[in-house]
Amino acid sequence: MLAVGCTSCAGNAARSCQVLAGPGWDRTAAPADATALMALDGLQEDGKLIWLQKGEDQLMACRYGGPLVSPGCQTSHAYAFKRSNGAWHANGELLDTCGD
């Protein structure tokens, strides 16, 4: 029963993050420099982020809040990064107040 619940949460998290990111974003493994990227936004990489990629120069780290954070509401908070001139830069945040 617990494994099914965790699988369901992971599915909801990935789906919520991909909807928040929008078209053209694909799920990817955490980059080797994930800790440095998150530090650009003053945050820590906790190993629970869902990473998405759009092309070679755009990454997004998404944290799924789910109903435990907001009862009855599936939420996601994402941090976008863009590479220009060979360096990564923070490129804004996205917040889904209540997904489907």
N, C-alpha and C positions, 0 to 999 in steps of 0.2 A: 504494500500500500504506500509506504513512504517513497519508494523508488518511482512509482507512477506519479506521485505528487511533485517530486523534484523534476521529473522529465517534463511534466506539464508546465511548471514554472519556467524552465529553460526555454520551452517553446514560446510561451507568452512573452518572455523577455526579448528573445530574438525578433519576434514578430513586431513587438511594440517599438523596438529600436529601429528596425528597418522602415516602418511606417513613418517614424519621426524623421529619419534621414532623407527619405524621399527616393525617387527613382534613380537608378544608376549606381547605387551603393551596394556592395557585396560584403558579406561577412568574411573576415580574415582573422588570422592568428594575431595575437598581440605582437607588435613590432619589438625588436631587440632593444630599442631606445624608448620603450613605453614610459618608464619612470621619468626620463628627461622630458618627454612630451607633456606628461601630466604636470610636471613642475612648472611648465610655461604658464599654466593657469593657477599655480599655487596649490596644486592638489597632489595626492599620492596615488600611485597605482596599487590597488589592493588585490589584484588578481581576479576580481569579480566583474570586471568591465567586459562589455561586448564591443569588439573592434570591427569597424567597417572601413572599406576602402573604395575610393572612386578614382580610377586611374592610378598613376604612379605618384601623384603629388598631393593627394587629399586623403586624410585619415579622420576618423571620428571615433571617439571613445564614448560609449553609452552605458549609463548606469540605470538599471531598471529598478524602480521603487516597488512596484507591484502593490497588491492590496494590503500587505503588512505595514507599509508606510502610509498609504492612503486607503483606508477600508472602502471597498466597493469601487475603487478606481485604480486602473493600471496606469502608472506614470513612468516616464523616462526623462532623463536629463542627459544631454549629450554635449560633448566638447569637440569642436572641429579644429583641425590643424591643416595648414597648407604649406607646401614647400615652394619657396621661390629663391632663385639664385643659390640653390644648394642647401639652404637652411630652412628648418621648420619654424613656423610661427603659429601662435594661437590665432584662430580665425572665428571666434565667437562661440556662443552657447545656444543650445536649443532646449526648450523645456515644454514637454507635453503635459498639460495640466490634467487631462483625463482622457486616455485613449479608449478605444473600443475593446 
